[in-house]
Amino acid sequence: MPVVYYSPLDHGSIGEADLAVLLKSMKPELNEGDYVFCILPSGIQIDHSHVVSSFKEKEGTTIIISKDLADELNLPYSFIASWITLTVHSSLEAIGLTATFSKALAEEGISCNIVAAYYHDHIFVPKKDADRALEVLKKLAAI
């Protein structure tokens, strides 16, 4: 039998899975700042508290950090993003949320890079499109 761990903050909650409820309650919020995706070079140490997200790929470890920190560390990047958080606590097993909002953004010509975390989904969009993306997501929630 698998061992299940719960955060003391979640009181055993696994998040919302119903797509209609998720869409109506996603409440997108634009986080302050500019963010970039970088490859963490071997030998470079970075304080984990400054990393928004990381993912280990066979080619190297991708990190998402503030543009200011990347510039300070002289880390190269090619995409400057704004970070939008869907504040609804979505289940990691929810079906259709990512497809629905990514389709709505794509129809408006807005690219998105998505990070699913335990509590929320996080969307990284081109900085120039941040306000438009936020409006698209808010309209989607109002349907």
N, C-alpha and C positions, 0 to 999 in steps of 0.2 A: 504494500500500500504506500503511495507517495506521501511524503511529508509536505504539508502545506504551511507556509509562513504568512502571517498577516502583519501588516504595519500597525503599530498602535494608533496611528492616525486614521486608518480606514475602517475600523470597527467591523472587519470582515466583509466589507463591501467589495464586489467585483466589478462595479461600474455598470452603466446603462448599455443595453444591447439593442433595444428597439430603435430602428432607424428613424422613424417619425419623431420619436421623443428626442433622440440625439440631435436631429436637425433643428427642431424648434428651440432646444435649450443649449445649443453649442456656444453662444455668446462669445464671439471672437474678440480677442484683445490684442492690440498692437503693442509689443514690448519696445521699450526705448533702445536706441542704438542701432549700429550697423554691424552685421555679422558676416563671417567668411568661413569657407570650408578650406582647410589646409591639410597637408600631409605632415604628420609629426616626424621630423627626421630623427634617426637613431642618435642617441647621445644627447638630445635636447630634453631637459627636464622642465616640466610645466606644472604649476600648482593646479591640482585637479579642481579646486574651487573656481578656477577661471574658465574651465571647459564647460560649454553648454551641453555638448554631446560628443561622443566618440564611438567609432566603430572600427574594429580590427578586420582589415581585408588582407588577402594574401600579398598584395603589393605594398601594404603599409597601413598605418593607423590614420584614419581620417578624423580630424577634430573640427568642431564648430566652436569658434571663439569670436570675441569682439574684434572688429577690424583694427581698433587701436592697439590691442595686444599683439595681433599678427604683425602690425607695422613695427611695434617696439622690438619684437623678436626677429624681425626681418624674414618672416615666413611668406613665401609667395602664395598668391590666390588669384583667381580669375573671375570670381562672382561675388558681388557685394549684395547682401540680402537684408531684408527686414524680416523680423520674426513675429508671427502671429500665433497666439495660443488659443485653441478652442477650450474654453474653461469648463465645459461639461466633463464629468468623470465618465469616460467611455470605456466599455469593456474591451479588452484586447481581443475578444472573440466576436465583437460586433461585425456585422456584415453590411457593406455598402456605404459606410460613411466616407471613407477615403475616396472611393470611386465617384460618389455624388459630388463632393466639393471639388475634387480635382477636375471633373468634367465641367463644372460650372466655371471654374477659373480658366480652363483651356478654351472654352467657348468665347471668353473675353480676351484671348491671346496672352494670358498670364501663366508663366511657368511656375511650378511649385515643387519643392523638395520637402518631403514629409518625414517627420520623426514621430513614431508612436512611443509614448512612454507609459508608465503604469497608470497614471491618473488622466493624462490629457494627450491630445494630438497637437503637434507643433508644425507649423507650415512656414517654410522659408521661401519668400518670393523676391523677385528683383526689387531693389530699393525703389526704383522709379515707379513701380506698380503697387506699392504698399497700400496707399489710400484706396485705389480702385479695387484691390483684392479684398480689403476690409468691407467695402460696400457690397461687393458680390456675395461675400459670405453672410453679411447681415440680411441681404435680400433673400438668400436661400433659406435662412432661418425663419423668415416671415411667411414663407409659402405654406 
